[in-house]
Amino acid sequence: MLPAALDLPTDRQLCDPLSLRVQGWVFAADRQRDITRVEVRAENRVVGQTALLYPRADVSAVLGLAADTCTGFAVLADAGDFIGRPSLRLEIVVVFADGRSESALSREIVLSTRDYRQGDWGKLLQRDFGFLVRREHMYNSGPSQAVGSAGTLELLQRYLPPAPARIVDVGCGLGYYGRHLRAAGYDWMGAEMKATDCAELARQGLPHRQVDGQRLPFADGEFDAAICIEVLEHTEHPAQFIADVRRVIRRRLLISVPNLEVVPYWRAHLAVPWHLLESDHRNFFSRASLRELLQPHFREIEVLGYGEAPLRTAEGAALDYHLFAIASL
């Protein structure tokens, strides 16, 4: 074998096969200038290659080579055909101008078994997906979710007036919270814009009204309380929305929204919250801005955080993924 070394991946390193960084150096003595490419192979299949070698000062110093001798190589390989295997042996092969090839080294790596091509935006990982992705393709909204959050439900039951209070669930979706609150003895009414969601609510036998997103079709003070779960961020005119919800209740409004305050903390991870990628998120709330929106209409306002975020601060402190406002008249 030719003198060579791998910097990445290290021996038995856990690697994602779809995004496999291979980096190292190789030296073929008097045939160095005849190298046409360096291949990364797995079971004699080429999973990545490069025709561009570059100088490595550290290698040149150790081997006593001229400073401009090109020995380094870097490849972003795709070993997706091997997903499902616990490990894989990579082989680094040097191909020369006369067509001959010679193995330089091999290394065993551990493979992640999850195939991210099968998940959300998985098409982006397919090597034949050459479509130019624009903003309107990337930022989108999925269907309504049939299952809600147990943490949200716990907060609702903690801060709602006692059953059998009359509750309006503005933007109720497929009625997850309605089913649970009705089972707990509440007089629940759903309000939803989407015709498909209303059809599902009717199929479940849940009381509801289809609304136009402008004005709620209810009388002033018709309900004891209102809940708006992950709705306010979608509204075009949030102040107008809050004023109308306030009109139809007598006691309390409970609101859950994504917590924008995680963004400064996640900057260290070069990440943004998944929920904020939805294209119809028009409003983004911190504790201060949520309280500011509610203050003209409510006497008492408290804002809590809940739902531990999947990423912590760079120092390891936990963050809340959602904000929960309790606004009382």
C-alpha positions in Angstrom: 0.0 0.0 0.0 1.0 3.6 -0.6 2.0 5.8 2.3 -1.3 7.5 3.3 -3.4 8.5 6.3 -7.0 9.5 7.1 -7.9 12.4 9.3 -11.6 11.7 8.8 -13.3 9.5 9.6 -11.4 8.2 12.5 -11.4 4.4 13.3 -14.8 3.1 14.2 -16.3 6.7 14.1 -20.1 6.9 13.8 -20.9 8.4 10.4 -24.0 9.2 8.5 -23.7 7.3 5.2 -25.5 10.1 3.2 -23.0 12.7 4.3 -19.7 11.0 4.7 -16.7 13.3 5.0 -13.4 11.7 4.0 -10.2 13.6 4.4 -6.5 12.7 4.4 -3.3 12.4 2.4 -1.5 10.0 0.1 2.0 10.0 -1.3 3.0 8.0 -4.4 6.7 9.1 -4.6 7.8 9.6 -8.2 4.3 8.9 -9.4 2.7 11.6 -7.4 2.1 13.9 -10.4 0.5 11.0 -12.3 -2.4 10.7 -9.8 -5.6 11.5 -11.7 -8.0 10.9 -8.8 -8.5 9.5 -5.4 -11.5 7.2 -4.9 -13.4 6.2 -1.8 -14.7 2.7 -2.3 -17.0 0.4 -0.3 -17.2 -3.2 -1.4 -15.5 -2.2 -4.7 -18.2 0.5 -5.4 -17.1 4.1 -5.7 -19.0 6.2 -3.2 -17.0 9.4 -3.7 -13.9 10.7 -5.5 -11.8 13.7 -6.1 -9.4 14.9 -8.8 -8.1 17.8 -6.8 -5.1 17.2 -4.5 -3.8 20.1 -2.5 -0.5 20.8 -0.5 -0.4 19.7 3.1 2.3 21.6 4.9 2.3 19.1 7.8 2.8 16.1 5.4 5.5 17.9 3.4 7.4 18.7 6.6 7.3 15.1 7.9 8.2 13.5 4.5 10.7 16.2 3.5 8.8 17.2 0.4 8.6 20.5 -1.4 6.1 22.8 0.1 3.9 22.8 -3.0 3.7 19.0 -3.2 0.0 18.1 -3.5 -0.8 15.2 -1.2 -4.0 16.1 0.6 -7.5 15.1 -0.6 -11.1 15.7 0.6 -14.3 14.0 -0.5 -17.9 14.3 0.5 -19.0 10.7 -0.1 -22.5 9.1 -0.3 -22.7 5.5 1.0 -26.5 5.6 1.1 -26.7 2.1 -0.5 -25.3 0.7 2.7 -27.8 2.2 5.1 -29.0 -0.5 7.5 -25.6 -2.0 8.1 -24.0 -1.6 11.5 -20.5 -0.9 10.0 -18.7 -0.5 6.7 -15.1 -0.8 5.5 -13.9 2.1 3.4 -11.0 1.8 1.0 -8.9 4.7 -0.4 -7.8 3.9 -3.9 -5.4 6.0 -6.0 -5.9 6.0 -9.8 -3.0 7.0 -12.1 -2.9 8.5 -15.5 -2.1 5.1 -17.2 -5.4 3.7 -15.7 -3.7 1.6 -13.0 -5.0 1.9 -9.5 -3.5 1.1 -6.1 -5.0 0.8 -2.7 -3.7 3.3 -0.1 -5.5 2.3 3.1 -8.8 1.1 4.5 -10.8 1.9 7.6 -13.8 0.5 9.4 -16.6 3.0 10.3 -19.8 2.6 12.2 -22.9 3.6 10.3 -26.0 5.5 11.5 -28.9 3.2 10.6 -31.6 6.0 10.1 -32.4 6.9 6.5 -33.1 10.6 6.5 -34.2 10.4 2.9 -37.5 9.0 4.2 -38.3 11.9 6.5 -39.3 15.6 6.1 -37.4 17.2 3.2 -35.7 13.9 2.6 -35.8 14.5 -1.1 -33.0 17.0 -0.6 -30.6 14.1 0.2 -31.3 12.2 -3.0 -28.3 12.5 -5.3 -30.5 12.8 -8.4 -32.5 15.7 -7.0 -31.1 18.6 -9.0 -34.1 20.9 -8.7 -33.3 24.4 -7.7 -35.2 24.9 -4.4 -36.6 28.4 -3.8 -38.1 29.9 -0.7 -41.7 29.0 -1.6 -40.7 25.3 -1.9 -38.7 25.2 1.4 -41.0 27.1 3.7 -44.4 25.4 3.8 -47.1 24.2 6.2 -48.2 20.7 6.8 -51.6 19.3 7.6 -53.4 19.8 10.9 -52.2 17.4 13.6 -54.7 14.9 15.1 -52.6 14.6 18.3 -51.8 17.6 20.5 -49.5 18.1 23.4 -50.0 16.5 26.8 -48.1 19.4 28.4 -50.5 21.9 26.8 -53.5 19.9 28.0 -52.2 19.9 31.5 -51.8 23.7 31.5 -55.3 24.2 30.0 -56.9 22.0 32.8 -54.8 23.9 35.4 -55.8 27.4 34.4 -59.3 27.1 32.8 -62.3 27.9 35.1 -63.7 24.7 36.6 -66.0 22.5 34.6 -68.7 22.8 33.3 -67.4 26.2 32.1 -68.3 27.0 28.5 -65.1 27.2 26.4 -64.5 28.3 22.8 -61.4 26.8 21.2 -60.4 29.2 18.5 -58.5 27.5 15.7 -59.3 24.1 17.1 -58.0 22.1 14.2 -59.0 18.4 14.5 -60.4 18.8 18.0 -57.7 17.1 20.1 -58.2 19.4 23.1 -61.9 19.4 22.6 -62.2 15.7 23.0 -60.2 15.8 26.3 -62.0 18.9 27.7 -65.4 17.5 26.9 -64.4 14.2 28.7 -63.4 16.3 31.7 -66.9 17.9 31.8 -66.4 21.2 29.9 -69.0 22.7 27.6 -66.6 23.0 24.6 -67.2 24.7 21.2 -64.7 24.6 18.4 -64.1 27.4 15.9 -62.1 26.5 12.8 -61.4 28.0 9.3 -60.3 24.9 7.4 -63.2 23.1 5.7 -61.4 19.8 5.8 -60.9 20.1 9.6 -64.5 21.0 10.0 -65.5 17.9 8.1 -63.4 15.8 10.5 -64.9 17.6 13.5 -68.4 16.8 12.2 -67.4 13.2 11.7 -66.3 13.0 15.3 -69.5 14.6 16.5 -67.7 17.6 18.0 -69.7 20.9 18.2 -68.1 23.5 16.1 -68.6 26.5 13.8 -66.6 27.2 10.6 -65.3 30.8 10.8 -63.9 33.2 8.2 -60.9 34.4 10.2 -62.4 38.0 10.4 -65.0 37.9 13.2 -66.2 35.1 15.5 -69.9 34.2 14.9 -70.7 34.3 18.6 -72.5 36.8 20.9 -70.6 39.1 23.3 -69.7 37.2 26.5 -71.1 34.0 25.2 -68.2 31.9 26.7 -66.5 31.7 30.1 -63.1 31.3 28.5 -61.3 30.9 25.2 -58.2 28.9 24.3 -56.0 29.6 21.3 -53.3 26.9 20.9 -50.6 27.6 18.3 -52.9 29.9 16.4 -51.9 33.5 17.2 -48.7 33.2 15.2 -50.7 32.5 12.0 -53.1 35.5 12.3 -52.8 38.3 9.8 -54.0 41.0 12.3 -53.2 39.7 15.8 -54.5 42.8 17.7 -57.8 42.6 15.9 -57.9 38.8 16.6 -57.3 39.3 20.3 -60.0 42.1 20.5 -62.6 39.8 18.9 -61.8 36.8 21.2 -61.9 39.2 24.2 -65.4 40.2 23.0 -66.9 36.7 23.3 -65.6 35.7 26.8 -66.3 36.7 30.3 -63.3 35.5 32.3 -60.1 34.2 30.8 -58.0 33.6 27.6 -55.3 31.0 27.4 -52.8 31.2 24.6 -49.9 29.0 23.5 -47.4 30.2 20.9 -43.8 29.2 19.8 -41.2 30.8 21.9 -39.1 33.2 19.8 -36.7 33.7 22.7 -34.9 30.4 21.9 -33.4 32.0 18.7 -30.6 34.0 20.3 -29.5 30.9 22.2 -29.7 28.6 19.2 -27.5 30.9 17.2 -24.5 29.1 18.7 -25.9 25.9 17.2 -26.6 27.6 13.8 -30.2 26.4 14.2 -33.7 27.8 14.2 -36.8 26.1 15.7 -38.5 23.7 13.3 -41.9 25.2 14.0 -40.8 28.6 12.7 -40.2 27.2 9.2 -43.9 27.2 8.5 -44.7 29.6 5.7 -47.9 31.0 7.3 -46.2 32.0 10.6 -46.8 35.8 10.4 -46.1 36.7 14.0 -43.2 35.7 16.3 -43.6 36.2 20.0 -41.3 36.8 23.0 -42.7 37.2 26.5 -42.7 40.9 26.2 -44.4 41.2 22.8 -47.1 38.7 23.8 -47.8 40.6 27.0 -47.8 43.9 25.1 -50.4 42.5 22.7 -52.7 41.4 25.5 -52.4 44.3 27.9 -55.1 46.6 26.2 -57.8 44.0 26.8 -57.0 42.2 30.0 -56.5 43.2 33.7 -54.0 40.5 34.6 -51.5 38.7 32.4 -49.0 36.1 33.2 -46.7 34.3 30.7 -45.2 30.9 31.4 -42.8 28.7 29.4 -43.2 25.0 28.8 -42.1 22.1 26.7 -38.4 21.6 26.9 -36.7 22.6 23.6 -34.7 19.9 21.8 -31.5 22.1 21.9 -30.1 23.6 25.0 -27.9 26.7 25.4 -24.2 26.4 24.6 -23.6 26.1 28.3 -26.2 23.3 28.7 -29.1 25.1 30.2 -32.7 24.0 29.3 -35.0 26.3 27.2 -38.8 26.4 26.8 -40.1 25.6 23.3 -43.5 27.4 23.8 -44.9 30.3 25.7 -48.2 30.0 27.5 -50.2 33.2 28.4 -53.0 33.4 31.0 -55.0 36.6 30.4 -57.7 37.3 32.9 -60.5 40.0 32.9 
